[in-house]
């Protein structure tokens, strides 16, 4: 599965949102990749996610592949579209 998302929280995918993403992604057995500007990184790697430097308004692509890919995508989609819980 693959879907594109626009980062909506004010500070982008900085340390806290990246940690939230990794915590969520690590609960699943499937492979999870996040891509920005044609640079894919492991969605279970906080350093990889932070290296993307995905700011507000930028688009990331999430790919899930494996036995629980649909549930993983649904939960990651909810996290990203919620703005990682940021109140802005």
Phi, psi and omega per residue, in radians:
X1 nan 2.549 3.110
X2 -2.538 2.332 3.088
X3 -2.484 2.624 3.073
X4 -1.786 2.525 -3.135
X5 -2.424 2.546 3.044
X6 -1.718 2.255 3.110
X7 -1.209 2.182 -3.027
X8 -1.934 -0.351 -3.107
X9 -1.285 2.647 -2.972
X10 -0.977 -0.749 -3.039
X11 -1.622 0.016 -3.126
X12 1.305 -2.824 -3.114
X13 -1.568 1.308 3.076
X14 -1.517 -2.882 -2.984
X15 -1.001 -0.831 -3.082
X16 -1.137 -0.872 3.095
X17 -1.091 -0.636 3.108
X18 -1.107 -0.716 3.115
X19 -1.130 -0.701 3.097
X20 -1.095 -0.741 -3.136
X21 -1.079 -0.842 -3.120
X22 -1.106 -0.724 3.126
X23 -1.041 -0.764 3.110
X24 -1.168 -0.874 -3.081
X25 -1.076 -0.618 -3.064
X26 -1.211 -0.242 3.117
X27 -1.342 -0.177 -3.058
X28 -1.896 2.644 3.140
X29 -1.422 -0.443 -3.054
X30 -1.188 2.817 3.024
X31 -1.356 2.440 3.138
X32 -2.290 2.188 3.133
X33 -2.149 2.484 3.079
X34 -2.144 2.311 -3.075
X35 -2.247 2.419 3.005
X36 -2.456 2.329 -3.131
X37 0.903 0.777 3.096
X38 1.075 0.427 3.080
X39 -2.044 1.785 -3.136
X40 -1.475 2.486 3.046
X41 -2.343 2.757 3.101
X42 -1.186 2.184 -3.125
X43 -1.237 -0.087 3.105
X44 -1.819 0.227 -3.125
X45 -2.047 1.956 -3.132
X46 -1.087 -0.676 3.137
X47 -1.150 -0.718 3.113
X48 -1.058 -0.804 3.140
X49 -1.101 -0.734 -3.140
X50 -1.176 -0.542 3.112
X51 -1.154 -0.427 3.107
X52 -1.154 -0.460 -3.128
X53 0.875 0.874 -3.125
X54 -1.365 1.929 -3.124
X55 -1.636 3.015 3.121
X56 -0.991 2.325 3.126
X57 1.532 -0.144 3.123
X58 -1.535 2.694 -3.101
X59 -1.760 2.320 2.997
X60 -2.052 2.693 3.091
X61 -2.018 2.218 3.113
X62 -1.901 2.290 3.092
X63 -2.121 2.263 3.053
X64 -2.093 2.420 -3.099
X65 -2.556 2.024 3.121
X66 2.568 -2.972 -2.967
X67 -1.116 -0.561 -3.119
X68 -1.998 0.540 -3.049
X69 -1.068 -0.638 -3.100
X70 -1.197 -0.763 3.123
X71 -1.158 -0.709 3.111
X72 -1.067 -0.804 -3.132
X73 -1.083 -0.753 -3.120
X74 -1.064 -0.764 -3.108
X75 -1.273 -0.662 3.104
X76 -1.205 -0.651 3.081
X77 -1.060 -0.788 3.131
X78 -1.065 -0.714 -3.135
X79 -1.134 -0.849 -3.092
X80 -1.176 -0.784 -3.094
X81 -1.236 -0.329 3.066
X82 -1.387 -0.062 -3.081
X83 1.287 0.441 3.137
X84 1.055 0.467 3.105
X85 1.369 0.080 3.094
X86 -1.157 2.469 -3.073
X87 -1.421 -0.211 -3.138
X88 -1.321 nan nan
